[in-house]
Amino acid sequence: MNPGIVEEGGSTARTLIQSLTTTPMILALVVFNLFYIGTTTFFQMKQSERFTENQAIWERLTEKALAACTPALAPRP
């Protein structure tokens, strides 16, 4: 009988944990990479929020400048 996906996943996880316990340097690198990816994602999300806010401000300023520079369109008789 062939093992199912749960048994295969469990076997793979056990093998991974055993290999990481024998090589702590690799475990440290994995932990560091997870931390790095998490902090980078967080800061990129915050940067995106600031960019969106700045873009909205820029659009409002541009609309005001264009409104001040162009004459109002009067209705034609």
Backbone as a printed PyTorch tensor [residue, N CA C, xyz], in Angstrom:
tensor([[[  0.8370,  -1.1820,   0.0000],
         [  0.0000,   0.0000,   0.0000],
         [  0.8800,   1.2420,   0.0000]],

        [[  0.5450,   2.1760,  -0.8490],
         [  1.3160,   3.4130,  -0.9570],
         [  0.9250,   4.3650,   0.1630]],

        [[  1.9240,   5.0610,   0.7280],
         [  1.5880,   6.0390,   1.7710],
         [  0.8880,   7.2500,   1.1600]],

        [[  0.0270,   7.8670,   1.9500],
         [ -0.7140,   9.0320,   1.4840],
         [  0.1120,  10.2980,   1.5930]],

        [[ -0.5170,  11.3890,   1.2460],
         [  0.1890,  12.6700,   1.2370],
         [  0.5500,  13.1210,   2.6520]],

        [[ -0.2860,  12.7790,   3.6210],
         [  0.0020,  13.1760,   5.0040],
         [  1.2340,  12.4390,   5.5200]],

        [[  1.3200,  11.1350,   5.2250],
         [  2.4890,  10.3650,   5.6700],
         [  3.7640,  10.8570,   4.9860]],

        [[  3.6550,  11.1570,   3.7050],
         [  4.8220,  11.6680,   2.9760],
         [  5.2530,  13.0280,   3.5170]],

        [[  4.2760,  13.8870,   3.7940],
         [  4.6090,  15.2010,   4.3550],
         [  5.2390,  15.0770,   5.7220]],

        [[  4.7090,  14.1800,   6.5520],
         [  5.2780,  13.9650,   7.8850],
         [  6.6920,  13.4190,   7.8050]],

        [[  6.9180,  12.4900,   6.8990],
         [  8.2540,  11.9220,   6.7240],
         [  9.2410,  12.9950,   6.2640]],

        [[  8.8030,  13.8220,   5.3370],
         [  9.6700,  14.9010,   4.8560],
         [  9.9680,  15.9030,   5.9640]],

        [[  8.9650,  16.2380,   6.7660],
         [  9.1690,  17.1810,   7.8730],
         [ 10.1280,  16.6000,   8.9020]],

        [[  9.9840,  15.3020,   9.2310],
         [ 10.9040,  14.6760,  10.1910],
         [ 12.3380,  14.6940,   9.6650]],

        [[ 12.4990,  14.3870,   8.3960],
         [ 13.8340,  14.3910,   7.7980],
         [ 14.4340,  15.7920,   7.8170]],

        [[ 13.6190,  16.7850,   7.5300],
         [ 14.0930,  18.1710,   7.5330],
         [ 14.5190,  18.5900,   8.9290]],

        [[ 13.7140,  18.2940,   9.9270],
         [ 14.0490,  18.6690,  11.3020],
         [ 15.3090,  17.9530,  11.7630]],

        [[ 15.4590,  16.6730,  11.4340],
         [ 16.6650,  15.9380,  11.8150],
         [ 17.9070,  16.5340,  11.1560]],

        [[ 17.7910,  16.9200,   9.8960],
         [ 18.9560,  17.4860,   9.2210],
         [ 19.2960,  18.8710,   9.7770]],

        [[ 18.2760,  19.6320,  10.1840],
         [ 18.5480,  20.9500,  10.7480],
         [ 19.1480,  20.8610,  12.1520]],

        [[ 18.8080,  19.8330,  12.9100],
         [ 19.3930,  19.6960,  14.2470],
         [ 20.8630,  19.3090,  14.1700]],

        [[ 21.2750,  18.6480,  13.1110],
         [ 22.6870,  18.2700,  12.9820],
         [ 23.5310,  19.4040,  12.4110]],

        [[ 22.9040,  20.3940,  11.7700],
         [ 23.6440,  21.5290,  11.2100],
         [ 23.0040,  22.8320,  11.6930]],

        [[ 23.4110,  23.3360,  12.8610],
         [ 22.7810,  24.5360,  13.4150],
         [ 23.0280,  25.7970,  12.5840]],

        [[ 24.0880,  25.8270,  11.8020],
         [ 24.3600,  27.0110,  10.9820],
         [ 23.2780,  27.1770,   9.9170]],

        [[ 22.8550,  26.0900,   9.3240],
         [ 21.7960,  26.1690,   8.3230],
         [ 20.4960,  26.6030,   8.9850]],

        [[ 20.2320,  26.0910,  10.1840],
         [ 19.0330,  26.5000,  10.9140],
         [ 19.0600,  27.9960,  11.2010]],

        [[ 20.2280,  28.5070,  11.5880],
         [ 20.3490,  29.9450,  11.8330],
         [ 20.1030,  30.7450,  10.5570]],

        [[ 20.6010,  30.2730,   9.4340],
         [ 20.3780,  30.9620,   8.1650],
         [ 18.9050,  30.9450,   7.7630]],

        [[ 18.2250,  29.8430,   8.0090],
         [ 16.8010,  29.7570,   7.6950],
         [ 16.0180,  30.7450,   8.5470]],

        [[ 16.3240,  30.7880,   9.8400],
         [ 15.6380,  31.7180,  10.7370],
         [ 15.9210,  33.1570,  10.3180]],

        [[ 17.1730,  33.4650,   9.9950],
         [ 17.5180,  34.8120,   9.5600],
         [ 16.7840,  35.1790,   8.2750]],

        [[ 16.7230,  34.2570,   7.3220],
         [ 16.0320,  34.5380,   6.0620],
         [ 14.5490,  34.7940,   6.2860]],

        [[ 13.9110,  34.0190,   7.1510],
         [ 12.5000,  34.2490,   7.4540],
         [ 12.2950,  35.6200,   8.0910]],

        [[ 13.1730,  35.9910,   9.0100],
         [ 13.1030,  37.3030,   9.6430],
         [ 13.3120,  38.4080,   8.6060]],

        [[ 14.2840,  38.2290,   7.7430],
         [ 14.5860,  39.2210,   6.7160],
         [ 13.4120,  39.4030,   5.7570]],

        [[ 12.8250,  38.2990,   5.3140],
         [ 11.6850,  38.3780,   4.4010],
         [ 10.5130,  39.0690,   5.0790]],

        [[ 10.2790,  38.7530,   6.3570],
         [  9.1850,  39.3820,   7.0900],
         [  9.3630,  40.8770,   7.2500]],

        [[ 10.5570,  41.3190,   7.6420],
         [ 10.7820,  42.7520,   7.8310],
         [ 10.7720,  43.4850,   6.4970]],

        [[ 11.3170,  42.8840,   5.4650],
         [ 11.3000,  43.5230,   4.1470],
         [  9.8670,  43.6920,   3.6430]],

        [[  9.0550,  42.6680,   3.8300],
         [  7.6530,  42.7510,   3.4120],
         [  6.9280,  43.8480,   4.1790]],

        [[  7.1700,  43.9150,   5.4830],
         [  6.5230,  44.9370,   6.3090],
         [  6.9010,  46.3380,   5.8350]],

        [[  8.1880,  46.5800,   5.6280],
         [  8.6140,  47.9140,   5.2190],
         [  8.1460,  48.2590,   3.8140]],

        [[  8.0690,  47.2890,   2.9280],
         [  7.5530,  47.5530,   1.5850],
         [  6.0720,  47.8990,   1.6260]],

        [[  5.3190,  47.2600,   2.5080],
         [  3.9020,  47.5890,   2.6440],
         [  3.7350,  49.0180,   3.1600]],

        [[  4.5410,  49.4070,   4.1420],
         [  4.4590,  50.7680,   4.6670],
         [  4.8710,  51.7810,   3.5980]],

        [[  5.8900,  51.4670,   2.8180],
         [  6.3290,  52.3560,   1.7430],
         [  5.2260,  52.5160,   0.7090]],

        [[  4.5250,  51.4420,   0.4060],
         [  3.4350,  51.4960,  -0.5590],
         [  2.3090,  52.3920,  -0.0500]],

        [[  1.9910,  52.3080,   1.2320],
         [  0.9570,  53.1660,   1.8040],
         [  1.3490,  54.6380,   1.7030]],

        [[  2.6040,  54.9310,   2.0350],
         [  3.0710,  56.3220,   1.9410],
         [  3.0480,  56.8110,   0.5040]],

        [[  3.4260,  55.9660,  -0.4340],
         [  3.4170,  56.3540,  -1.8370],
         [  2.0000,  56.6800,  -2.2910]],

        [[  1.0290,  55.8720,  -1.8710],
         [ -0.3610,  56.1110,  -2.2460],
         [ -0.8490,  57.4390,  -1.6760]],

        [[ -0.5030,  57.7210,  -0.4250],
         [ -0.8860,  58.9980,   0.1840],
         [ -0.2390,  60.1690,  -0.5520]],

        [[  1.0400,  60.0570,  -0.8570],
         [  1.7340,  61.1290,  -1.5710],
         [  1.1790,  61.3230,  -2.9800]],

        [[  0.7830,  60.2450,  -3.6160],
         [  0.2180,  60.3560,  -4.9500],
         [ -1.1070,  61.1150,  -4.9130]],

        [[ -1.9260,  60.8600,  -3.8970],
         [ -3.2030,  61.5680,  -3.7690],
         [ -2.9610,  63.0560,  -3.5170]],

        [[ -1.9930,  63.3830,  -2.6870],
         [ -1.6570,  64.7860,  -2.4240],
         [ -1.1740,  65.4580,  -3.7140]],

        [[ -0.3220,  64.7780,  -4.4620],
         [  0.2060,  65.3250,  -5.7100],
         [ -0.9140,  65.5680,  -6.7140]],

        [[ -1.8670,  64.6620,  -6.7900],
         [ -2.9870,  64.8460,  -7.7140],
         [ -3.8280,  66.0650,  -7.3310]],

        [[ -4.0770,  66.2690,  -6.0470],
         [ -4.8470,  67.4340,  -5.6090],
         [ -4.1090,  68.7300,  -5.9200]],

        [[ -2.7930,  68.7500,  -5.6720],
         [ -2.0050,  69.9490,  -5.9740],
         [ -1.9840,  70.2400,  -7.4720]],

        [[ -1.8680,  69.2090,  -8.2740],
         [ -1.8660,  69.3860,  -9.7180],
         [ -3.2160,  69.9330, -10.1970]],

        [[ -4.3050,  69.4130,  -9.6550],
         [ -5.6250,  69.9140, -10.0300],
         [ -5.7770,  71.3830,  -9.6600]],

        [[ -5.2930,  71.7790,  -8.4850],
         [ -5.3730,  73.1790,  -8.0710],
         [ -4.5420,  74.0670,  -8.9870]],

        [[ -3.3430,  73.6130,  -9.3200],
         [ -2.4740,  74.4060, -10.1890],
         [ -3.0880,  74.5630, -11.5740]],

        [[ -3.6430,  73.4880, -12.1170],
         [ -4.2610,  73.5740, -13.4310],
         [ -5.5050,  74.4470, -13.3970]],

        [[ -6.2550,  74.3760, -12.3210],
         [ -7.4460,  75.2140, -12.2050],
         [ -7.0630,  76.6870, -12.1190]],

        [[ -5.9420,  76.9920, -11.4730],
         [ -5.5090,  78.3800, -11.3440],
         [ -4.9110,  78.9100, -12.6520]],

        [[ -4.3610,  78.0290, -13.4590],
         [ -3.6810,  78.4670, -14.6810],
         [ -4.6080,  78.5620, -15.8870]],

        [[ -5.7020,  77.8630, -15.8870],
         [ -6.5820,  77.8880, -17.0520],
         [ -7.7890,  78.7750, -16.7620]],

        [[ -8.1860,  79.5640, -17.7510],
         [ -9.3520,  80.4170, -17.5320],
         [-10.6250,  79.5680, -17.4410]],

        [[-11.5620,  80.0960, -16.6940],
         [-12.8220,  79.3790, -16.5640],
         [-13.5490,  79.4320, -17.9040]],

        [[-14.1730,  78.3800, -18.2470],
         [-14.9050,  78.3150, -19.5160],
         [-16.2620,  78.9490, -19.3190]],

        [[-16.4880,  80.0150, -20.0270],
         [-17.7740,  80.7170, -19.9430],
         [-18.7280,  80.0930, -20.9520]],

        [[-19.9990,  80.0630, -20.6280],
         [-20.9510,  79.5280, -21.6030],
         [-21.0570,  80.4400, -22.8160]],

        [[-21.1320,  79.8670, -23.9790],
         [-21.2180,  80.6570, -25.2190],
         [-22.6660,  81.0730, -25.4610]],

        [[-22.8220,  82.3120, -25.9210],
         [-24.2000,  82.7460, -26.2170],
         [-24.7970,  82.0870, -27.4310]]])
